[in-house]
Amino acid sequence: MSADTETGVSTVIIGAGPAGLTAAYELGKAGRTATVLESDTVVGGISRTAEVDGWRFDIGGHRFFTKVKPVRDLWHEILPDEEFLLRPRMSRIFYRGKFYDYPLRAFNALGNLGIIEAVRCVLSYVAVRIRPPKDQTTFEGYTASKFGWRLYRIFFKTYTEKVWGVPADEIQADWAAQRIKNLNLFRAIVNALAPRRNQKSITSLIEEFEYPRHGPGMMWERCQSLVEEQGSEVHFRHDVERITHQDGKATSVVATTENGTATFECDHVISTMPIPLLVKAMDPAPPAEILAAADGLTFRDFLTVALVVPETAGFPDNWIYVHAPDVSVGRVQNFRSWSPEMVPENDKTCLGLEYFVSEGDELWTMADEDLIALGTAEMEKLGLLGPGLVEKGFVVRMPKAYPMYDGTYRDNVDLLRGWLETNASNVYPVGRNGMHRYNNQDHSMYTAMLTVENMVNGTNHDVWSVNVEAEYHEEDSSENAA
Ligand SMILES: Cc1cc2nc3c(=O)[nH]c(=O)nc-3n(C[C@H](O)[C@H](O)[C@H](O)COP(=O)(O)OP(=O)(O)OC[C@H]3O[C@@H](n4cnc5c(N)ncnc54)[C@H](O)[C@@H]3O)c2cc1C
C-alpha cells in the first residue's frame, strides 16, 4: 500500500463498520487518506442492513439516537436530511399474555399486574429500601436495589439471562447502570404523577428517533462512497490476521484475501476488530499473561430469524421484549414500524425474531429452515402470530454482537490496553468490540472521531472515557439499549 500522497503517512483502518468508516471519513476531511480493510463483503458491521430478495432488516433494530452533538451532526452530514425518517417509538414487554409499556411506566405496570401482585411489588420495593441487596456490583443486585426483587424477577431477570446466557448474578452492574441509570420504582411513580410538561425533555427523547428510510446500512453505504471520493480505499474480504511491531510501534498489517496474503505498511492503525483478536494477532506475540487476558474476554453472539407475514399480523411496536422463559426468542422487531420502505410489498411486513446465542451452540448450528420453523412455532405458541401466516423466512447470524461484561472483563481490557500502549503505541482501538465496550453507534463513532482528532491535531482526548460516565447514556429512564 502506498502512503498518503500529501502527507506521506500510511493509515490502516481495520473494519468498515460505523467506527472504521467514521475514522476514514474524518481523516478524509482533514485531507488524509487511509486504507480500510474489511473481512466481510459489506459495510456497516453490526449496523448493516441485511437485504434478501428486497426484504430489508437490521441486526436488531438500530435507532439513530444520541446526546453527542458532533455525532448527530455527522449523521446528517453523511446522509441528506430527506433520507431520515422521524419515527414514533413504541416498545412493550410481553409477559404472561399481557403487554407492558417499555420503558416501564409505573401505573401501567402495576395496573397490568393486578392489585395483589402490585401490592406485593411495592412491598418488595420497600423491603429493599430497608435491606438493600448485599452485592450491588452485579446486574441482579443493582437492579433489585432499584425496583425490588419482585419487579426485578418479572421485568429484568429473564430477558437479561436470555441475552447473556448466564445467571444475572454473574453479569456486572455496568450493563444495568448504562440502561436504567437514575431510575427506580419511586422515581417511576413520581414521573408518572408529574405534570407532563415537566417530563417533556425525557418524553420527547423516548418517543421518537431518527432512522434512515432504508435502514442503518444506508448510512454506511453512503459513507463508503464519500470515503472513496476522498481518495481512501475500502478493501473487502481482507481479514486482518497479523500485525507486525517493532520498537513500540506497529509496522505492517497483514490480511488474508482471496488471493493469498496482502501486507500494508503502516504509520498508524485504527482498529475496530475485537480487541482480544487484535492483541492475539500481534507479531511478535505478547507474553502469556496478556494472551490469557485476551482469552478471558468473551462475547455473546446473535441471530435473527426474519419472517414475512401479512401486514395485519404485525403490531404497532418497533419491537417487543419476550419475557416468557419457555421460548428462546428474546425480542421481536417489526421492520415495517421502523420504515415502511424496509418492506417491498404493501400488504406484508417482516418480523425480526432475535435469538441471543453462543457461536457453535444448538441454535447457532441449526439449519436455517429449522430456525424458521422454530421461530414460527414460538410466535404461534406465544399467541403473537396466528397459525399458517408465515410466508417465508430468512436467517442472519452475527458473531460477537455483545462484548461480555463478566467479573473479569475490566481487568482484562486494562491489561490489553496497557500492553498495546507500550508495545504498539500507534495502534488505536476504537468502537464497540474494538474496545470491548457496550457502545451504540454514537459512542463507537465518537471514539473514532476523537482518535482522528488526536492523530491530526495532536489533541489528547481520552477515548476510553467515552461512554463511561453515566451522563453519556441515553434516556433518563429505564431503557434497553442493544
Ligand atoms: C442487537 C443489537 C442492536 C443494536 N441496536 C443499536 C441501536 O438501536 N442504535 C445504535 O446506535 N446502535 C445499536 N447497536 C450497536 C451498534 O451495532 C454498534 O455500536 C456498532 O455497529 C459498532 O460499530 P463498530 O464499527 O465499532 O463495530 P462493528 O459494527 O462490529 O464493525 C466492525 C467491522 O470490523 C470488521 N472486522 C472485524 N474483525 C476484522 C478483521 N480481523 N479484519 C478485517 N475486518 C474485521 C467486521 O466485519 C465489521 O464490519 C446494536 C447492536 C446490537 C448487537
The ligand as an SDF file (V2000), in Angstrom:
LIG
                    3D

 53 58  0  0  0  0  0  0  0  0999 V2000
  -28.8270   -6.3930   18.5960 C   0  0  0  0  0  0  0  0  0  0  0  0
  -28.1440   -5.0640   18.5110 C   0  0  0  0  0  0  0  0  0  0  0  0
  -28.9070   -3.9040   18.4220 C   0  0  0  0  0  0  0  0  0  0  0  0
  -28.2780   -2.6540   18.3640 C   0  0  0  0  0  0  0  0  0  0  0  0
  -29.0630   -1.5210   18.2910 N   0  0  0  0  0  0  0  0  0  0  0  0
  -28.4920   -0.3110   18.1890 C   0  0  0  0  0  0  0  0  0  0  0  0
  -29.2990    0.8640   18.0730 C   0  0  0  0  0  0  0  0  0  0  0  0
  -30.5290    0.8320   18.1530 O   0  0  0  0  0  0  0  0  0  0  0  0
  -28.6620    2.0520   17.8960 N   0  0  0  0  0  0  0  0  0  0  0  0
  -27.3000    2.1370   17.8290 C   0  0  0  0  0  0  0  0  0  0  0  0
  -26.7990    3.2440   17.6080 O   0  0  0  0  0  0  0  0  0  0  0  0
  -26.5100    1.0500   17.9860 N   0  0  0  0  0  0  0  0  0  0  0  0
  -27.0660   -0.1710   18.1580 C   0  0  0  0  0  0  0  0  0  0  0  0
  -26.2760   -1.2910   18.2920 N   0  0  0  0  0  0  0  0  0  0  0  0
  -24.8210   -1.1300   18.3980 C   0  0  0  0  0  0  0  0  0  0  0  0
  -24.1310   -0.9680   17.0370 C   0  0  0  0  0  0  0  0  0  0  0  0
  -24.4410   -2.0870   16.2350 O   0  0  0  0  0  0  0  0  0  0  0  0
  -22.6270   -0.8790   17.2680 C   0  0  0  0  0  0  0  0  0  0  0  0
  -22.3360    0.1350   18.1960 O   0  0  0  0  0  0  0  0  0  0  0  0
  -21.8210   -0.5300   16.0140 C   0  0  0  0  0  0  0  0  0  0  0  0
  -22.1160   -1.3260   14.8910 O   0  0  0  0  0  0  0  0  0  0  0  0
  -20.3360   -0.6920   16.3660 C   0  0  0  0  0  0  0  0  0  0  0  0
  -19.5600   -0.2000   15.3340 O   0  0  0  0  0  0  0  0  0  0  0  0
  -18.0520   -0.6590   15.1710 P   0  0  0  0  0  0  0  0  0  0  0  0
  -17.5800   -0.0920   13.9080 O   0  0  0  0  0  0  0  0  0  0  0  0
  -17.3300   -0.3700   16.4200 O   0  0  0  0  0  0  0  0  0  0  0  0
  -18.0890   -2.2610   15.1050 O   0  0  0  0  0  0  0  0  0  0  0  0
  -18.8160   -3.2890   14.1590 P   0  0  0  0  0  0  0  0  0  0  0  0
  -20.1640   -2.8300   13.7750 O   0  0  0  0  0  0  0  0  0  0  0  0
  -18.6660   -4.5880   14.8640 O   0  0  0  0  0  0  0  0  0  0  0  0
  -17.8970   -3.2930   12.8600 O   0  0  0  0  0  0  0  0  0  0  0  0
  -16.6120   -3.8460   12.8800 C   0  0  0  0  0  0  0  0  0  0  0  0
  -16.2270   -4.2610   11.4640 C   0  0  0  0  0  0  0  0  0  0  0  0
  -14.9070   -4.7930   11.5210 O   0  0  0  0  0  0  0  0  0  0  0  0
  -14.8510   -5.9560   10.7160 C   0  0  0  0  0  0  0  0  0  0  0  0
  -13.7670   -6.8090   11.2230 N   0  0  0  0  0  0  0  0  0  0  0  0
  -13.7250   -7.4800   12.3980 C   0  0  0  0  0  0  0  0  0  0  0  0
  -12.5830   -8.1750   12.5040 N   0  0  0  0  0  0  0  0  0  0  0  0
  -11.8700   -7.9210   11.3810 C   0  0  0  0  0  0  0  0  0  0  0  0
  -10.6030   -8.3430   10.9080 C   0  0  0  0  0  0  0  0  0  0  0  0
   -9.8300   -9.1750   11.6050 N   0  0  0  0  0  0  0  0  0  0  0  0
  -10.1860   -7.8760    9.6950 N   0  0  0  0  0  0  0  0  0  0  0  0
  -10.9610   -7.0320    8.9620 C   0  0  0  0  0  0  0  0  0  0  0  0
  -12.1760   -6.6150    9.3600 N   0  0  0  0  0  0  0  0  0  0  0  0
  -12.6260   -7.0420   10.5670 C   0  0  0  0  0  0  0  0  0  0  0  0
  -16.2390   -6.5770   10.8890 C   0  0  0  0  0  0  0  0  0  0  0  0
  -16.5390   -7.4720    9.8080 O   0  0  0  0  0  0  0  0  0  0  0  0
  -17.1240   -5.3530   10.9030 C   0  0  0  0  0  0  0  0  0  0  0  0
  -17.5610   -4.9850    9.6070 O   0  0  0  0  0  0  0  0  0  0  0  0
  -26.8660   -2.5570   18.3690 C   0  0  0  0  0  0  0  0  0  0  0  0
  -26.1010   -3.7280   18.4740 C   0  0  0  0  0  0  0  0  0  0  0  0
  -26.7270   -4.9730   18.5500 C   0  0  0  0  0  0  0  0  0  0  0  0
  -25.8930   -6.2090   18.6760 C   0  0  0  0  0  0  0  0  0  0  0  0
  1  2  1  0
  2  3  1  0
  2 52  2  0
  3  4  2  0
  4  5  1  0
  4 50  1  0
  5  6  2  0
  6  7  1  0
  6 13  1  0
  7  8  2  0
  7  9  1  0
  9 10  1  0
 10 11  2  0
 10 12  1  0
 12 13  2  0
 13 14  1  0
 14 15  1  0
 14 50  1  0
 15 16  1  0
 16 17  1  0
 16 18  1  0
 18 19  1  0
 18 20  1  0
 20 21  1  0
 20 22  1  0
 22 23  1  0
 23 24  1  0
 24 25  2  0
 24 26  1  0
 24 27  1  0
 27 28  1  0
 28 29  2  0
 28 30  1  0
 28 31  1  0
 31 32  1  0
 32 33  1  0
 33 34  1  0
 33 48  1  0
 34 35  1  0
 35 36  1  0
 35 46  1  0
 36 37  1  0
 36 45  1  0
 37 38  2  0
 38 39  1  0
 39 40  1  0
 39 45  2  0
 40 41  1  0
 40 42  2  0
 42 43  1  0
 43 44  2  0
 44 45  1  0
 46 47  1  0
 46 48  1  0
 48 49  1  0
 50 51  2  0
 51 52  1  0
 52 53  1  0
M  END
$$$$
